[in-house]
Amino acid sequence: SRTVLVNLNQEGYVHLMHVPLQGQQEHVFQTSGIPFPQREWVEIKVYLDFGENGYAKVWQDGQLVSWANVEGVDNKLAQAHFGLYCSPEIAAGVVYNDELTIEEVDGE
């Protein structure tokens, strides 16, 4: 199934994955100067527009860190997962989520 992911890349930066299409990595903007901190609370906001000319943007503590066009999604959020997604070589990990909210809006 078609997915759009928000993840940490190998350099430790939050980035969008599978954009604009599944298996691709093309960004309009991707930070290389705002690393994701470890062992502290971080606010992540994600805006998804799955309509015509769709796109996704991600903010970390109020700063834009990743932005990409999105294609191939049928104008709906089918599911959401807030957890650990990693390589099989990772033996263990902990993710804390707090104050999760999903809401439909008319614009940014």
N, C-alpha and C positions, 0 to 999 in steps of 0.2 A: 504494500500500500504506500501511497505518497506520504512522505513525512517532511516536516520542517523542524529542525532541531536547533536549540541554543545549547552550546557546550563550551568547554575550555579547549583551546587548541594546545598543541605540544609546547608552545612558548608560554602558556599560562594566561592567554587573553580570551575573554568571552567572544564567541563568534557564532554566526548563523551557519548551519550546515544544510546541504541538499537544496542549494539555491543557485540559480533560479529554478532548476529542475532537479529531480532525484539524482543523486550521484555527482552533482556539479558543485563547484566552489567559486562563484563569481560574485564579488561584492561591489556595491556602489561605494561603500566606505567600510573600512576595517581598521580599528585602532591598533597601533603598535607601541603606544605610550602609556596605556592605562592597564597595568596588569591586575589580575584578579587576586585580591589579598587572601591569605589563608588564616584560619582560626579567628575570624571576626565576622560580624554580621554585615552583609552586603545587600543593598536593595537592588533587585533586578526588575525592570519593567520591560515588557515586550508588547509591541503593537503589531498586529497582523491584519493585513487587508488582503483578503482572498478573492476580491472582486476582479473586474477587468483592470488591467494594469496594476496587478497586485504587488505588494511589497511587505517587507518586515523590517522593523527597527528594534534595537535593543539598547537600553540605557543601564548603566551601572552607576549607582549612587548619583543619579541625575545627569550623567554625562553620556552622550551617544558613543557607543563602542562598536556597533555593527549595524549595517544597513544593506539590504539586498532586495532585488526584484524577486517576485515569486510567481511561478507559472504552474499550471497543471493541477490546481486545487479547485474544487467545485463550490466555491463561495461559502464554505462552512467549516467549522472546527469539529472534526469527528471525534477526537479524544485528546486528552492532555495527560502528560506524565511528569511528575516532579520528583526525580530521584537520581540514582546513580546509574550512569550509562558509561561503561568503560571497557577497556581491553581485557581479555581473559587473563592476562598476566598480573592484573591487580587482584591481590588476594583478599583485601578488605577495604572498606571505606565507610565514612559516615557523612550523611547529608542531613541538615536540619532545615525544615521549612516552617515559616511563621507568617501568619496573616496572608494566606494565599487568597487571591481574588481573581475571578474571571468575569468580565462584564462586556456586554455588547454596546458599542458606541457608534455614533454617526460619523465621526471623524477624529483626527488627532486631538 
